[in-house]
Every structure is written in structure tokens, then in C-alpha cells.
Amino acid sequence: MKGDLVYWVREGRGRLKSIKLTVCADTDTDVINNQGLSELRRQRIRRLMEQAKEQGAKLSYKDLSLILLTSKATLKRDIRTTR
């Protein structure tokens, strides 16, 4: 099951820019079954950040928190783990 999202991020001077993000990928089920929910969340964070970067945008903790329905503290911990 694949789930794409059009998300609006703020650029300089408050202008909005739309970007297309893949929130759910076909491989997510395999990751949950083999590596667990934490790894799935880390892979989603990496994927979302890479897609945003490719489209010339940056996602904040607040953006990721809204997209993934996860607390900022959890995101910060996961991002520290992925580096």
C-alpha cells in the first residue's frame, strides 16, 4: 500500500511551496515485520527528508511531527539514531 501526500512548507519570506511526499511505501509492511516500528519510523523520516531535499525544501521537527503523528521528542531521538 502506497500513500502519497502533498505538503506545504514555508520558504523564505513566508512563501509556501508544495512538495510531494511518500508517507507509506510498499516495503513498510516488511520493515514492521522484520525490524519493528522504530526502524519503520526512522526509514520514513529518512525518506521524507530526502524527498523534501530533492524538491528544494526542508522539513522541521514540527512538519515531521504532523506528518508522522509522532512527538518531537521521539523524532529527535530517532534522528540522532540515524546519523
C-alpha positions as CSV (number, residue, x, y, z in Angstrom):
1,M,0.0,0.0,0.0
2,K,1.4,3.3,-1.0
3,G,0.4,6.7,0.4
4,D,1.5,10.0,-1.1
5,L,0.9,13.4,0.4
6,V,1.1,16.9,-1.0
7,Y,2.5,19.0,1.8
8,W,3.1,22.8,2.0
9,V,6.3,24.1,3.6
10,R,7.2,27.7,4.3
11,E,10.1,29.1,2.4
12,G,11.9,32.4,2.9
13,R,9.7,35.4,3.5
14,G,6.8,33.2,4.5
15,R,6.0,32.0,0.9
16,L,4.5,28.5,0.7
17,K,5.9,25.7,-1.5
18,S,4.1,22.4,-2.2
19,I,6.1,19.2,-2.2
20,K,5.0,15.6,-2.8
21,L,6.0,13.1,-0.1
22,T,5.6,9.3,0.2
23,V,4.4,8.7,3.7
24,C,3.6,4.9,3.2
25,A,5.7,2.8,0.9
26,D,5.1,-0.7,-0.4
27,T,8.1,-2.0,1.7
28,D,6.7,-0.7,5.0
29,T,5.0,-4.0,5.9
30,D,8.2,-5.9,5.5
31,V,10.1,-3.4,7.7
32,I,7.5,-3.7,10.5
33,N,7.5,-7.5,10.4
34,N,11.3,-7.8,10.3
35,Q,12.7,-4.8,12.1
36,G,10.0,-3.2,14.1
37,L,8.1,0.0,14.4
38,S,11.1,2.1,15.5
39,E,13.0,1.2,12.3
40,L,10.0,1.9,10.2
41,R,9.7,5.4,11.6
42,R,13.4,6.0,11.1
43,Q,13.1,4.9,7.4
44,R,10.1,7.1,6.9
45,I,12.0,10.1,8.4
46,R,14.9,9.5,6.1
47,R,12.7,9.1,3.1
48,L,10.6,12.2,3.8
49,M,13.7,14.3,4.4
50,E,15.4,13.1,1.2
51,Q,12.3,13.7,-0.8
52,A,11.9,17.2,0.6
53,K,15.6,18.0,-0.1
54,E,15.2,16.8,-3.7
55,Q,12.4,19.3,-4.1
56,G,14.4,22.1,-2.6
57,A,12.6,22.2,0.8
58,K,13.4,21.4,4.4
59,L,11.2,19.8,6.9
60,S,11.2,20.9,10.5
61,Y,10.5,18.8,13.5
62,K,7.0,20.3,13.6
63,D,6.4,19.3,10.0
64,L,7.6,15.7,10.6
65,S,5.6,15.5,13.8
66,L,2.4,16.5,11.9
67,I,3.1,14.1,9.0
68,L,4.0,11.1,11.1
69,L,1.8,11.8,14.1
70,T,4.8,11.4,16.4
71,S,6.1,13.6,19.2
72,K,9.0,15.9,18.6
73,A,11.0,14.1,21.4
74,T,10.6,10.8,19.5
75,L,11.6,12.3,16.3
76,K,14.7,13.9,17.8
77,R,15.7,10.5,19.3
78,D,15.2,8.7,16.0
79,I,17.1,11.3,14.0
80,R,20.0,11.1,16.5
81,T,20.0,7.3,16.0
82,T,20.0,7.5,12.2
83,R,23.1,9.8,11.9
